[in-house]
Amino acid sequence: MAEDLLPLMGHNIGGDDESESDSNEEDIAAETEESVEEDENYNNAKKQKKKKKDDDKKRMVNFDKSLPTAHSYLGTDLEDVRGRTIHDDDSCVTIPLLALPGVVLVPGQTIPLHLFQHHMVAMIKNVAEKDKTFGVITFRYQSEHTPTLSNLGTTAEIFSIKDETDDISGISTVRVKAKGRQRFEVIDTHREVTGILAGKVRILPECLLTDSLSGARPRSLCKFCCNPADQDSVVKTAVDRQGNVLASVSMVNNLQVNKFSCANFTWWPPWVYKMYDTKNLSEKILRELQSWNEALRVSVFPQDPTELSYWVAQNLPLDDSMRLHLLGLNSAVQRLRCELSIIQKCTVLCCKDCGTQITHKNEVFSMSMEGPLGAYVNPGGHVHETLTVYKIQNLGLIGRPSTEHSWFPGYAWTIVECKHCSSHMGWRFTASNKSLNPQKFWGLCRASLIPGIQNTDDTEEEWMPVM
């Protein structure tokens, strides 16, 4: 009787107490594990968020981007030169040529020069007094002592110059800032008595392609055309007999008229004409460049397709042969198509000599108003086209930091080379003022880089150059 009343009084009997306590302990342990896992996930998410915030903070650029474009390291006493000389398309002219290794000048690109050779100084002075235009071509050494000149180049127009003569030594120097203008093809070259290289060149025309669908588009439909990107989307829904939704697909409203709609009246579908539309190509290139780095804003890109094609050719880290190929194309459509293909393929940037991966495309950013890649000249007169990136790998430092003749005022430079082949790759720039951002970045020579794509066929990671 007393045993029957024990459960009513809240007491357990026999082994039930042990089994219930065991199950309670298991529940508590499971809850503890779940809470610990949730805490770990929360902490990991918090750490990742903090890391991303710190990385974004480090990648903020408060540097005055107009300073590199001014090339203040050349001095502030350069005199402005006015006047332009534009040659007719397909005309043949004879102009003095300046051959620079590892430099392929593109129309619209600024190039600084610091010349010491007597005949080159005399040539630049003579050009500045006349039409202010000379030609820039690149060359490479096929053998140890035999340079090979390129058959393509770009005219350069002088807009700032300063010549000086040392009173003691009598040596003349000239500092120049020039801008690329017109592409040309070299017909013949000769060396004058003064030692100046002169060339007979043909000015390459810039072919402007007309709208290929203009003849198939009725004028009455032009006022109804809209931008294909602004077309309204229509949701198509499939339901069963009971009204339950089986599938829902968003489709573009084909009833709206755009400039490619009249392609249905021709032998070719609309997507063929889109492949050669300058506006469509420009939009694709801008999206691809922004996928590299969100810091590359659309506002800095030229709106004109021809100017955009040259801007992309100038700022892509291509080797000389690829850039010369773009320079030889006479149409903005052809250049944009070729550049889009390269941008889509490029994943990393590698050492040109040994193929070692140096940096990723997402690390590219702009420290200059003209873009991530610019031409700069060192005190020895050698011109380097330099690409700015946030992070690198497989590079080693040579020497100590120096602020003398820095291309980026407020930053000290240190020479860097490839750890595998010891090739000169560029410089590391470190801020001498803690208020500057980024505190550290890298300037890589375009002549030492080649774009590469990841080869996923093998188990090990390999990087192949983009051809």
Order of alpha helices (4+ residues) and beta strands (2+ residues): alpha-alpha-alpha-beta-beta-beta-alpha-beta-beta-beta-beta-alpha-beta-beta-alpha-alpha-alpha-alpha-alpha-beta-beta-beta-beta-beta-beta-beta-beta-beta-beta
